[in-house]
Amino acid sequence: MSRAVVPSDLEPRLVAQHGEAQRERIHRGLAQVAALWRPEDGDLAAFAAEHFVSEPARLAATRDRLEQALEQLGGHLNEVSRELRRPTDLDVGPLLPVDPLLAAYDPGAHVTEDLFRAKVGFVVLLNFPQTTLAERLERGPGFSRDAWAEDRLTGRFGSRVPAEVRQAETRATSDADLYIAEYNLWMHHLVDDQGQRLFPKGMRLISHWNLRDELKSRYADPQGVARQRMIIQVMERIVTQTLPAAVIDNPRVDWNPFTNAVSVAPASEVEDDAPARPAVGDGTREDDVRYAKLLAQFHAARRADPFVPVAPSAIARSFELGRELPEARVRGLLEQVLASPLVPRVAAVIQQRLGRPLEPQDLWYAGFKASGGRPEAELDALTRQRYPSAEAFARDMPRMLRALGFSPEKATFLAEHIRVDAARGAGHAMQAMRRGDFPRLRTRVGPGGMDYKGYNIAVHELGHNVEQVFSLYEVDHTLLAGVPNNAFTEALAFVFQARDLELLGLARPDAASERERVLNDFWQTWEIAGVALVDVAVWHWMYAHPDATPARLREAVVRIAQETWDRYYAPVLGGKGTPLLGIYSHMISYPLYLADYPLGHLIAFQIEEHLRKSGALGREFERMARQGAVTPDVWMQNATGAPVSAEPLLRATEAALGPAR
């Protein structure tokens, strides 16, 4: 893309008209406009002469008018998109062939380009400053709230990606998301070498979320290790794409994941609600669909590269624009945890508790949580009784929010501003983008009610939704609505999720449980940090091999996952050469998202440290969330008194372990 030529006499004319004090603003504004102006946009000089604003009150009024308009525009388009996705996101019955097509349509794909054509985008660029990440990191702590709002305003017009390119990205993401949402396994139909069924009838788990949570739930189960090993075998076959196509969401066939043998299930073992699927003992592996979906995401994202010169790759956009944390800094934080000498010490504690050498499944060790000692069936019975439907969870939200420390009035306000739906997939939170609309909490509710996995996810999503209410309805500028990046909303959601058992009346925090919390946070951060490195490394590989086939990509993902495992995990957990780190569904449906989880754990731990000192979760959660979308270190400094760091978690872990022996 070429930069438009600014007439040589334009800047002097504007300075003469508006005064020498405006020279710097005029020079900067013209450069910003010229970077994205196209010949079909018309006469740049005439536009600048008409729309440059120098009078401070009028400039502020222009910003406020744009803020109001963009809130309504973005908010209503978000609602339209949400409604178009309703059949694919929610459990509202069988999908129709047209539903994925509607979900793939992005009603906002043309908005930025339309606003440029209407000259609105150029009014913004002419009058308000754009900053680089380096400038925000250096000068952001001194920005006023108005300056932050103006920075976020120009950030919306920092690129001019064609609508058809944005639409292609939406289509690829929606297609991948639907593939993942329907990737279910009926666990009763997994059999071992003796033909035994290790899982109860009717258990239908989505990959990877439910598979992982089922594995975590089996630490108190006498048959837990056998079940966990079977789940690990399933996960590895998903990553290597050697899982038979016939077993995906099909309870009419039985499958031995160790031998890969498939057979027709006895009629007596087939669930009453079994979907219509062919009952054929076909062991043919699934084609490389998983990696075709990932490649489609890559190719769609790559089409946008030429139109975002400040961040000309999806990787750069993810870190520089999305997280506002440089990739090198994020990688350094993750590697600081992965390579910590505390890892083998925590592993030794786990091994002592388990009474056996650690294995790959212990990547998801759950024994540091109070729930690790409670049978899953007990927790399932409790949550199913309390939450037979999504509506029941919604009715209980005011009580839960009061229990978390919010005042009765604030708890009522929050519950009134959150809507709960039964999800088709594992569950998610969907934000609102204008005041007057409401965030959505989506969670999976089975025919018998909400099991513990669904409840645990729902409490996590409730944390997202509470943040979304505060950071929209109580932020001073809606241009700042939200949080610095996804890691922060994940962190705030983790704060809620860590208290799920308290909300069921099962946990009473004490010194011992605090020690457990610290060790659990450390182990979870260590687990997901390697997954995040694999995710980023895969995208670097795709950029280095843009013409790769799905088969080559599969081979690369397996190799990268294996190498990462062997470097950081095999010395502790064994399983040399396992591709297990490639199992996370986010790699396919939410590209380059996974780094937000370990960052979220680090941020959540810093927040928890602060909450423990302040003793006021409700008040402090609200204060933090109301800051809005400033840069990460500014947010964290204001919230807790320190920038984003791994050190607090590492220091606390060392203290929880006690003196080294």
C-alpha positions in Angstrom: 0.0 0.0 0.0 1.4 3.4 -1.0 1.1 6.5 1.1 -0.9 9.5 -0.4 1.1 12.6 -1.2 0.3 15.6 0.9 0.4 18.9 -1.1 3.5 20.8 0.0 1.5 24.0 0.8 -1.2 22.2 2.8 0.5 22.2 6.2 1.6 25.9 6.0 -1.9 26.9 5.0 -3.5 25.0 7.9 -0.9 26.5 10.4 -1.7 30.0 9.1 -5.4 29.3 9.6 -5.2 27.6 13.1 -2.0 29.1 14.6 1.6 28.1 15.2 0.6 26.2 18.4 -1.2 23.7 16.2 1.7 22.9 13.9 2.7 19.7 15.5 -0.9 18.4 15.6 -1.4 19.4 11.9 1.8 17.7 10.8 1.0 14.5 12.7 -2.6 14.4 11.6 -1.8 14.9 7.9 0.8 12.1 8.1 -1.8 9.8 9.7 -4.4 10.5 7.1 -2.0 10.2 4.2 -0.9 6.7 5.3 -4.4 5.3 4.5 -5.8 7.8 2.0 -6.6 6.3 -1.4 -7.1 8.1 -4.8 -10.8 7.2 -4.7 -11.2 9.0 -1.3 -11.0 12.4 -3.2 -9.3 15.7 -2.4 -7.2 15.2 0.7 -6.4 19.0 1.0 -10.1 20.0 0.8 -10.9 17.4 3.4 -8.2 18.5 5.8 -9.1 22.2 5.4 -12.7 21.4 6.3 -12.3 18.9 9.2 -9.2 19.9 11.2 -10.4 21.0 14.6 -8.2 23.3 16.7 -10.6 24.7 19.4 -10.3 22.5 22.5 -14.0 22.4 23.5 -15.0 21.5 19.9 -12.3 18.8 19.8 -13.5 17.3 23.0 -17.1 17.4 21.7 -16.0 15.7 18.5 -14.4 12.9 20.5 -17.5 12.5 22.7 -19.8 12.4 19.7 -17.7 9.8 18.0 -17.6 7.8 21.3 -21.3 7.7 21.5 -21.8 6.8 17.9 -19.2 4.0 17.9 -20.7 2.5 21.0 -24.1 2.3 19.4 -22.8 1.1 16.1 -20.5 -1.6 17.5 -23.0 -2.6 20.2 -25.9 -3.2 17.8 -23.7 -5.0 15.3 -22.5 -7.2 18.1 -26.1 -8.1 19.0 -26.8 -8.9 15.3 -23.8 -11.2 15.2 -24.8 -12.9 18.4 -28.3 -13.6 17.1 -26.9 -15.0 13.8 -24.7 -17.4 15.9 -27.4 -18.4 18.3 -28.1 -21.9 16.7 -24.4 -22.8 16.5 -23.5 -21.4 20.0 -26.6 -22.5 22.0 -28.2 -25.8 22.6 -31.5 -25.0 20.8 -31.9 -28.2 18.8 -30.3 -29.8 15.7 -28.4 -27.6 13.4 -29.8 -26.8 10.0 -27.5 -26.6 7.0 -28.0 -22.9 6.8 -26.9 -22.3 10.5 -23.2 -22.4 9.9 -23.6 -20.1 7.0 -25.3 -17.5 9.1 -22.7 -17.9 11.9 -19.9 -17.2 9.4 -21.5 -14.0 8.3 -19.9 -10.9 9.9 -22.3 -7.9 9.8 -19.4 -5.7 11.0 -17.0 -6.7 8.3 -17.6 -3.6 6.2 -17.9 -1.1 9.0 -14.3 0.2 9.2 -14.1 0.5 5.5 -17.5 2.2 5.3 -16.4 4.7 8.0 -13.3 5.5 6.0 -15.3 6.0 2.9 -17.7 8.2 4.9 -14.5 10.1 6.0 -15.3 9.4 9.7 -12.1 7.4 10.1 -10.1 10.2 8.5 -11.6 12.8 10.9 -10.3 10.7 13.7 -6.8 10.3 12.2 -6.6 14.0 11.3 -7.4 15.2 14.8 -6.3 12.7 17.4 -2.8 11.1 17.9 -1.9 7.6 17.0 0.8 6.0 19.3 3.1 3.0 18.9 3.3 0.3 21.5 6.7 1.7 22.5 5.2 5.1 23.1 2.3 3.7 25.1 4.7 1.7 27.2 6.9 4.7 27.9 4.3 7.5 28.2 1.1 5.6 29.1 1.5 5.9 32.9 1.2 9.7 32.5 -1.8 9.7 30.2 -5.0 11.3 31.4 -8.3 9.4 31.0 -9.2 11.6 28.0 -5.8 10.9 26.4 -6.4 7.1 26.9 -9.8 7.4 25.3 -8.4 9.3 22.3 -5.6 6.7 21.9 -8.2 3.9 21.8 -10.3 5.9 19.3 -7.4 6.3 16.8 -6.5 2.6 17.5 -9.8 1.6 15.9 -8.6 3.2 12.6 -5.0 2.2 12.6 -5.5 -0.1 9.6 -7.8 -0.3 6.6 -8.4 -4.0 6.0 -10.8 -4.7 3.2 -14.2 -6.0 4.2 -13.9 -9.2 2.2 -10.7 -10.0 4.1 -12.3 -9.5 7.5 -15.2 -11.6 6.3 -12.9 -14.4 5.3 -11.3 -14.3 8.8 -14.8 -14.5 10.4 -15.8 -17.4 8.1 -12.6 -19.4 8.9 -13.0 -18.8 12.6 -16.7 -19.7 12.6 -16.0 -22.9 10.6 -13.2 -24.0 13.0 -15.3 -23.2 16.0 -18.2 -25.3 14.8 -15.9 -28.2 14.0 -14.6 -28.1 17.6 -18.1 -27.6 19.1 -19.2 -30.8 17.5 -16.1 -32.9 18.3 -17.7 -35.0 21.1 -16.7 -38.5 22.3 -19.1 -40.9 24.0 -16.9 -42.2 26.8 -19.0 -45.3 27.6 -18.0 -46.6 24.2 -14.3 -46.5 24.9 -13.1 -50.0 25.7 -9.8 -51.4 26.9 -7.9 -54.5 25.8 -10.2 -56.7 28.0 -13.3 -55.1 26.5 -14.1 -53.3 29.7 -16.0 -50.0 29.7 -14.3 -47.6 32.1 -16.8 -44.7 31.8 -20.5 -44.4 32.6 -23.2 -44.6 30.0 -24.3 -41.3 28.6 -21.0 -39.4 29.3 -20.5 -37.2 26.2 -17.3 -35.1 26.4 -16.1 -32.4 24.0 -12.4 -32.2 23.1 -10.4 -30.9 24.7 -12.1 -29.1 27.6 -14.3 -31.9 28.9 -11.7 -34.6 28.3 -9.2 -32.7 30.4 -11.7 -32.0 33.1 -12.8 -35.6 33.3 -9.1 -36.6 33.6 -8.6 -34.1 36.4 -11.7 -35.4 38.2 -10.3 -38.9 38.5 -7.6 -38.4 41.1 -9.9 -39.6 43.9 -11.1 -42.6 41.8 -9.7 -46.0 42.6 -9.8 -46.7 38.8 -8.5 -43.2 38.1 -5.1 -44.0 36.6 -6.6 -46.5 34.1 -9.2 -44.0 33.0 -6.7 -41.2 32.8 -4.3 -43.2 30.7 -7.2 -44.0 28.3 -8.0 -40.3 28.0 -4.3 -39.5 27.3 -4.4 -42.1 24.5 -7.5 -40.4 23.1 -5.9 -37.0 23.2 -2.8 -38.2 21.5 -4.8 -39.7 18.7 -6.7 -36.4 18.3 -3.4 -34.5 17.9 -1.9 -37.0 15.5 -5.2 -37.3 13.7 -5.2 -41.0 14.0 -8.6 -41.2 15.7 -11.1 -43.1 13.6 -13.6 -40.8 12.0 -16.4 -43.2 12.8 -16.2 -42.6 16.6 -16.6 -38.8 16.6 -19.9 -38.1 18.3 -21.0 -41.6 17.6 -22.3 -43.9 20.5 -23.3 -46.6 18.1 -19.7 -47.9 17.8 -17.2 -49.0 20.4 -13.5 -48.0 20.1 -10.3 -49.2 21.7 -8.0 -46.1 21.6 -4.9 -48.3 22.3 -5.3 -50.6 19.4 -7.6 -48.2 17.3 -10.0 -51.1 16.7 -13.6 -50.1 16.0 -16.7 -52.3 16.3 -20.4 -52.0 16.3 -21.7 -51.3 19.8 -24.3 -53.8 21.3 -27.8 -52.4 21.1 -28.1 -52.6 24.9 -25.1 -50.3 25.3 -26.3 -47.5 23.0 -27.8 -44.5 24.8 -31.4 -43.6 24.3 -30.5 -40.1 23.1 -27.9 -41.4 20.6 -27.7 -39.2 17.5 -28.4 -40.7 14.1 -25.0 -42.1 13.1 -24.0 -45.1 11.0 -23.2 -48.2 13.1 -20.3 -49.4 11.1 -17.1 -50.9 12.5 -14.8 -48.7 10.3 -11.4 -47.8 11.7 -10.4 -45.4 8.9 -8.8 -42.4 10.5 -10.3 -38.9 10.2 -8.8 -36.9 7.4 -6.5 -34.1 8.4 -9.6 -31.9 9.1 -8.1 -30.5 12.3 -5.2 -29.1 10.5 -7.1 -28.0 7.4 -9.2 -25.8 9.8 -6.0 -24.3 11.3 -4.6 -23.7 7.9 -7.8 -21.9 6.8 -7.4 -19.6 9.8 -3.8 -18.9 8.9 -4.6 -18.2 5.2 -7.4 -15.9 6.2 -5.3 -14.0 8.7 -2.4 -13.7 6.2 -4.6 -11.9 3.7 -4.8 -9.1 6.3 -1.1 -8.7 6.6 -0.5 -6.1 3.9 -3.1 -3.9 5.3 -1.7 -3.6 8.8 1.9 -2.2 8.3 2.3 -1.5 12.0 1.8 -5.3 12.7 2.2 -7.2 9.4 1.6 -10.7 10.7 -1.1 -12.4 12.8 1.6 -13.0 15.4 2.5 -9.4 15.6 -1.1 -8.3 15.8 -1.7 -10.8 18.6 1.1 -9.5 20.8 1.7 -5.9 19.7 -2.0 -4.9 19.1 -4.0 -7.5 21.0 -2.0 -7.9 24.2 0.1 -4.8 24.0 2.9 -6.9 25.4 5.9 -7.7 23.1 6.2 -11.4 22.2 9.7 -11.6 23.7 8.5 -10.3 27.0 5.6 -12.8 27.1 7.9 -15.7 26.1 10.3 -14.6 28.8 7.6 -14.7 31.5 6.5 -18.2 30.3 10.0 -19.6 30.2 10.7 -18.2 33.6 8.0 -20.5 34.9 8.7 -23.5 32.7 12.4 -23.6 33.6 12.0 -22.7 37.2 13.9 -25.0 39.7 10.7 -25.0 41.7 9.1 -27.4 39.1 10.8 -30.6 40.2 10.2 -29.7 43.9 6.4 -29.3 43.3 6.5 -32.5 41.2 8.0 -34.3 44.2 5.1 -33.2 46.4 2.7 -34.6 43.8 4.6 -37.8 43.5 4.6 -38.3 47.2 0.8 -37.8 47.4 0.1 -40.1 44.5 2.5 -42.8 45.7 3.7 -43.5 42.2 6.0 -42.0 39.6 4.4 -39.2 37.7 3.0 -39.8 34.2 1.9 -37.4 31.4 -1.7 -37.2 32.7 -0.3 -35.5 35.8 0.2 -32.4 33.7 -3.4 -31.8 34.9 -2.9 -32.9 38.5 -5.9 -31.7 40.5 -5.0 -32.7 44.0 -4.0 -29.2 45.0 -7.6 -28.2 44.8 -10.0 -29.1 47.6 -12.1 -30.9 45.0 -9.2 -33.2 44.3 -10.2 -35.3 47.3 -13.9 -35.3 46.5 -15.4 -37.9 44.2 -16.7 -36.4 41.0 -20.1 -38.2 41.5 -20.6 -36.3 44.8 -20.0 -33.0 43.2 -22.1 -33.9 40.1 -25.0 -34.8 42.4 -24.8 -31.5 44.2 -24.6 -29.3 41.2 -27.3 -31.2 39.3 -29.7 -30.8 42.2 -29.0 -27.2 42.5 -28.8 -26.3 38.8 -31.2 -28.5 36.8 -31.2 -25.8 34.1 -29.4 -22.6 32.9 -32.3 -20.7 34.4 -31.6 -22.1 37.8 -28.1 -20.9 37.7 -29.3 -17.5 36.7 -31.7 -17.3 39.6 -28.8 -18.2 42.0 -26.4 -15.5 40.7 -27.5 -12.8 43.3 -26.7 -15.2 46.2 -23.4 -16.3 44.7 -22.4 -12.7 44.1 -23.3 -11.7 47.7 -21.2 -14.7 48.9 -18.2 -13.3 46.9 -18.4 -10.0 48.7 -20.5 -7.8 46.6 -23.1 -5.7 48.3 -26.8 -6.8 48.0 -27.5 -3.9 45.7 -24.4 -4.5 43.5 -25.2 -8.3 43.4 -28.7 -7.5 42.2 -27.4 -5.0 39.6 -24.9 -7.5 38.2 -27.4 -10.4 38.0 -29.8 -8.1 36.2 -27.2 -7.3 33.6 -26.1 -10.9 32.8 -28.1 -13.4 30.7 -27.5 -17.1 31.0 -27.9 -19.6 28.1 -27.4 -23.3 27.7 -24.4 -23.7 25.4 -23.9 -26.2 22.5 -20.2 -26.3 23.3 -18.2 -26.3 26.5 -19.3 -22.8 27.4 -18.1 -19.2 27.0 -18.8 -15.6 28.0 -20.0 -13.2 25.3 -19.5 -9.5 26.1 -21.9 -6.7 25.3 -20.6 -3.7 23.5 -23.1 -1.0 24.3 -24.9 0.1 27.5 -28.4 -1.3 27.3 -27.3 -4.7 26.1 -26.1 -7.5 28.4 -23.2 -9.9 28.5 -24.1 -13.6 28.0 -23.0 -16.5 30.1 -23.1 -19.7 28.1 -22.7 -23.0 29.8 -23.4 -26.7 29.0 -26.3 -28.2 30.9 -27.0 -31.9 30.4 -30.4 -33.6 30.4 -29.9 -34.4 34.1 -28.8 -30.9 35.0 -25.5 -29.1 35.3 -22.7 -31.4 36.3 -19.7 -30.2 38.2 -17.6 -29.6 35.1 -20.3 -27.4 33.7 -20.7 -25.6 37.0 -17.0 -25.0 37.3 -16.9 -23.5 33.8 -20.1 -21.4 34.6 -18.5 -19.8 37.6 -15.4 -19.0 35.5 -17.7 -17.4 32.8 -19.5 -15.5 35.6 -16.2 -13.9 36.4 -15.9 -12.8 32.8 -19.4 -11.4 32.8 -19.0 -9.4 36.0 -15.9 -7.9 34.6 -17.8 -7.2 31.4 -20.6 -5.4 33.2 -18.2 -3.2 35.3 -15.9 -2.4 32.4 -18.8 -1.3 30.2 -21.4 0.2 32.5 -19.0 1.8 35.0 -16.1 2.9 32.9 -15.8 6.7 32.3 -15.3 6.4 28.6 -16.9 3.6 26.5 -13.9 3.9 24.2 -12.0 2.3 27.1 -14.6 -0.5 27.7 -13.0 -3.8 28.5 -9.7 -4.7 30.0 -6.1 -4.5 28.6 -6.3 -7.9 26.9 -7.8 -11.3 27.1 -5.3 -12.4 29.8 -6.9 -9.9 32.2 -10.4 -11.0 31.7 -9.1 -14.6 32.1 -7.4 -13.6 35.4 -10.5 -12.0 36.8 -12.5 -15.1 35.8 -9.9 -17.3 37.5 -10.6 -15.3 40.7 -14.2 -16.4 40.6 -13.5 -20.0 39.5 -11.1 -20.5 42.4 -14.1 -20.0 44.7 -16.5 -22.4 43.1 -16.5 -24.8 46.0 -17.0 -22.1 48.5 -20.1 -21.1 46.6 -21.3 -24.6 47.0 -20.6 -24.4 50.8 -17.8 -27.0 50.6 -14.6 -25.1 51.2 -13.4 -23.0 54.2 -10.1 -21.2 53.4 -7.3 -21.7 56.0 -3.5 -21.6 56.0 -3.3 -25.1 54.5 -5.7 -24.3 51.7 -3.8 -21.1 50.9 -0.7 -23.2 50.5 -2.6 -25.6 48.2 -3.9 -22.6 46.2 -0.4 -21.4 45.6 0.9 -24.8 44.5 -2.1 -25.3 42.3 -1.6 -21.9 40.6 2.0 -22.7 40.0 1.3 -26.1 38.5 -1.5 -24.8 36.2 0.7 -22.0 35.0 3.5 -24.4 34.3 1.1 -26.7 32.4 -0.4 -24.1 30.1 2.8 -22.1 29.5 4.2 -24.9 27.3 0.9 -25.2 25.4 1.1 -21.5 24.7 4.7 -21.8 23.4 3.5 -24.6 21.0 0.7 -22.4 19.7 3.0 -19.5 18.9 5.7 -21.8 17.4 3.1 -23.4 15.1 2.2 -20.0 13.7 5.8 -19.1 13.2 6.1 -22.4 11.3 3.1 -21.6 9.1 4.5 -18.2 8.2 7.8 -20.0 7.3 5.9 -22.6 5.2 2.9 -20.7 3.8 2.2 -23.4 1.1 2.1 -26.3 3.6 -0.6 -29.0 3.2 -2.7 -30.1 6.2 -0.6 -33.3 6.4 2.7 -31.3 6.6 1.1 -29.0 9.2 0.0 -32.0 11.2 3.6 -33.4 11.2 4.9 -30.0 12.2 2.5 -29.6 15.1 3.3 -33.1 16.4 7.0 -32.4 16.1 6.8 -29.0 17.9 4.6 -30.4 20.6 7.0 -33.3 21.1 10.1 -31.1 21.3 8.5 -28.7 23.7 7.4 -31.7 25.9 10.8 -33.3 25.8 12.5 -30.0 26.8 10.3 -28.9 29.7 8.0 -31.8 30.7 9.6 -35.2 30.1 12.2 -34.7 32.8 9.4 -34.4 35.3 6.4 -36.4 33.8 8.1 -38.9 31.5 6.3 -39.7 28.3 9.2 -38.7 26.0 7.9 -37.9 22.5 4.3 -37.4 23.4 2.4 -34.8 21.3 0.1 -34.0 24.2 0.7 -30.3 24.2 -1.1 -30.0 20.9 -4.5 -31.1 22.2 -5.9 -27.7 23.1 -8.9 -26.8 20.9 -8.0 -23.2 21.1 -5.2 -23.9 18.6 -7.8 -24.6 16.0 -10.7 -22.3 16.9 -9.1 -19.4 18.7 -5.7 -18.9 17.1 -2.9 -17.4 19.2 -5.2 -17.1 22.3 -3.4 -19.6 24.5 -0.7 -17.4 25.8 -3.5 -15.4 27.6 -4.0 -18.3 30.0 -0.6 -18.5 31.6 -0.5 -14.7 31.6 -4.0 -14.8 33.2 -2.7 -17.1 35.9 0.2 -14.8 36.7 -2.1 -11.8 36.7 -4.7 -13.6 38.8 -2.1 -14.5 41.3 -1.1 -10.9 41.7 -4.7 -9.9 42.1 -5.3 -12.6 44.7 -2.2 -11.4 46.6 -3.7 -7.9 46.6 -7.2 -9.2 47.6 -5.7 -11.2 50.5 -4.3 -8.0 51.8 -7.3 -5.8 51.2 -9.9 -8.4 52.3 -12.6 -7.0 50.0 -13.1 -9.0 46.9 -16.3 -7.3 45.7 -15.1 -3.7 46.1 -11.6 -4.3 44.8 -12.8 -6.4 41.8 -15.1 -3.5 40.8 -12.3 -0.9 41.3 -10.0 -2.9 39.1 -12.5 -3.6 36.3 -13.6 0.0 36.1 -10.1 1.0 34.8 -11.0 -0.2 31.3 -8.6 -1.0 28.5 -5.4 0.8 29.4 -2.1 -1.0 28.8 -1.3 -4.1 30.9 1.3 -2.6 33.2 -0.7 0.6 33.8 -3.7 -1.5 34.7 -1.7 -3.8 37.0 0.2 -0.9 38.7 -3.1 0.8 39.5 -4.8 -2.5 40.6 -2.0 -4.0 42.7 0.9 -1.6 42.9 3.2 -3.6 40.6 3.6 -4.4 36.8 2.9 -7.8 35.3 5.4 -10.3 36.7 6.1 -13.9 37.4 8.0 -13.2 40.5 5.1 -13.0 43.0 4.0 -16.5 42.0 7.5 -17.9 42.1 8.3 -16.4 45.5 5.0 -17.6 47.0 5.5 -21.1 45.6 8.9 -21.3 47.2 7.4 -20.2 50.5 4.6 -22.8 50.2 7.2 -25.5 49.6 9.3 -24.6 52.6 13.1 -24.8 52.8 14.7 -26.9 50.1 16.2 -30.2 51.3 
